[in-house]
Amino acid sequence: MKDTHKTAVLGMAQRSGKVIATTVENVSRAAIMPHIMERVMPASTVYTDDIATYRDVLNQAGYQHTRINHSEKVYVSGDVHTNTIEGFWSLVKRGIGGVYHSVSKKHLQDYLSEYAWRYNRRHDPDSLFETLLLRASRP
């Protein structure tokens, strides 16, 4: 029986470490392809886990696509891995579970946006609080 309490999410990470995370209706081609087309350059090489949807979507769109086979306990093969986005998801899950305990579907995108914003600024020399205050004070 499928768990109807879960919301599908899509995350993408650049090799530079920047991430984007968004809720999606489901993991079908129709639901994820607009996000990929909007954010991934056509000549990009895309590394994913072994979910079939990615294979179908990325191959049909013409991206160079390499999969890492998590179902066979393979997590890194040369420079092919999904460790950046997996690390991000780990932080999101620990943060939500440890601080908020639970998040409703209605507010999940806000939390994902917050975690992505913080993650993408983890190397900034200014504190996140200072950056947030400066942004909030702009007209």
C-alpha positions as CSV (number, residue, x, y, z in Angstrom):
1,M,0.0,0.0,0.0
2,K,1.4,3.4,-1.0
3,D,1.9,6.0,1.8
4,T,-0.4,8.8,0.9
5,H,1.0,11.1,3.6
6,K,4.2,11.7,1.7
7,T,4.8,14.5,-0.7
8,A,7.0,14.1,-3.7
9,V,10.0,16.3,-3.9
10,L,12.7,17.0,-6.6
11,G,16.1,18.1,-5.8
12,M,19.0,19.1,-8.1
13,A,22.5,20.0,-7.3
14,Q,25.3,21.5,-9.4
15,R,28.8,20.1,-9.0
16,S,29.6,23.4,-7.4
17,G,27.3,22.5,-4.6
18,K,24.4,24.8,-5.2
19,V,21.0,23.1,-4.8
20,I,17.4,23.6,-5.6
21,A,14.6,21.7,-4.0
22,T,10.9,21.8,-4.9
23,T,7.7,19.9,-4.2
24,V,6.2,18.1,-7.2
25,E,2.8,16.5,-7.7
26,N,4.5,13.1,-8.3
27,V,7.6,11.7,-9.9
28,S,6.2,11.3,-13.4
29,R,7.8,12.7,-16.5
30,A,5.1,15.4,-16.8
31,A,5.7,16.6,-13.2
32,I,9.5,16.7,-13.2
33,M,10.4,17.6,-16.8
34,P,9.4,21.3,-16.6
35,H,11.8,21.8,-13.6
36,I,14.7,20.0,-15.4
37,M,14.2,22.0,-18.6
38,E,14.0,25.3,-16.7
39,R,17.2,24.7,-14.7
40,V,19.5,22.3,-16.6
41,M,21.5,23.5,-19.6
42,P,20.9,21.3,-22.7
43,A,24.6,20.3,-23.0
44,S,24.8,19.2,-19.4
45,T,25.7,15.8,-18.1
46,V,23.2,14.7,-15.5
47,Y,24.0,12.2,-12.8
48,T,21.0,10.5,-11.1
49,D,20.2,7.5,-9.0
50,D,18.5,4.5,-10.7
51,I,14.9,5.6,-10.7
52,A,13.4,4.7,-14.1
53,T,11.6,8.1,-14.5
54,Y,15.0,9.9,-14.7
55,R,16.2,7.5,-17.4
56,D,13.1,8.1,-19.5
57,V,13.0,11.8,-19.0
58,L,16.6,12.6,-19.5
59,N,17.2,10.3,-22.5
60,Q,14.2,11.6,-24.3
61,A,15.2,15.2,-23.7
62,G,18.7,14.6,-25.1
63,Y,20.8,15.1,-22.0
64,Q,23.9,13.2,-21.4
65,H,22.8,11.0,-18.5
66,T,24.7,8.6,-16.2
67,R,23.0,6.7,-13.4
68,I,24.4,5.4,-10.2
69,N,22.8,2.1,-9.2
70,H,21.8,2.5,-5.6
71,S,19.6,-0.6,-5.7
72,E,22.8,-2.6,-6.1
73,K,24.5,-0.8,-3.2
74,V,26.7,1.3,-5.6
75,Y,27.1,4.9,-4.5
76,V,30.2,6.1,-6.3
77,S,31.7,5.1,-9.6
78,G,34.6,7.3,-10.6
79,D,33.2,10.8,-10.7
80,V,29.6,9.6,-10.9
81,H,27.7,10.1,-7.7
82,T,24.7,11.8,-6.2
83,N,26.4,12.6,-2.9
84,T,25.8,16.3,-3.0
85,I,22.1,16.1,-3.2
86,E,22.0,13.1,-0.9
87,G,23.9,15.2,1.7
88,F,21.4,18.0,1.3
89,W,18.4,15.7,1.8
90,S,20.1,14.4,4.9
91,L,20.4,17.9,6.4
92,V,16.7,18.6,5.5
93,K,15.4,15.4,7.1
94,R,17.5,15.9,10.2
95,G,16.5,19.5,10.5
96,I,12.8,18.9,10.0
97,G,12.7,15.9,12.3
98,G,14.9,17.4,14.9
99,V,13.5,20.9,15.0
100,Y,10.0,20.8,13.6
101,H,9.2,17.0,14.0
102,S,6.7,17.2,11.1
103,V,5.8,19.6,8.3
104,S,2.5,19.7,6.4
105,K,2.3,19.5,2.7
106,K,1.0,23.1,2.7
107,H,4.3,24.4,4.2
108,L,6.8,21.9,2.9
109,Q,8.0,24.2,0.0
110,D,8.7,27.0,2.4
111,Y,10.9,24.7,4.5
112,L,12.7,23.4,1.4
113,S,13.3,26.9,0.2
114,E,14.7,27.9,3.6
115,Y,17.1,24.9,3.7
116,A,18.2,25.4,0.1
117,W,18.9,29.1,0.8
118,R,21.0,28.2,3.9
119,Y,22.8,25.4,2.1
120,N,23.6,27.6,-0.9
121,R,25.2,30.2,1.4
122,R,27.1,27.8,3.7
123,H,30.5,29.2,2.4
124,D,29.5,32.9,2.5
125,P,31.8,35.0,4.7
126,D,28.9,36.9,6.2
127,S,26.7,35.2,8.8
128,L,23.3,34.0,7.5
129,F,21.5,36.2,10.0
130,E,23.3,39.3,8.8
131,T,22.6,38.4,5.2
132,L,18.9,37.9,6.0
133,L,18.7,41.2,7.9
134,L,20.3,43.1,5.0
135,R,17.8,41.5,2.6
136,A,14.8,42.2,4.8
137,S,15.9,45.9,5.2
138,R,16.0,46.6,1.5
139,P,13.0,48.6,0.1
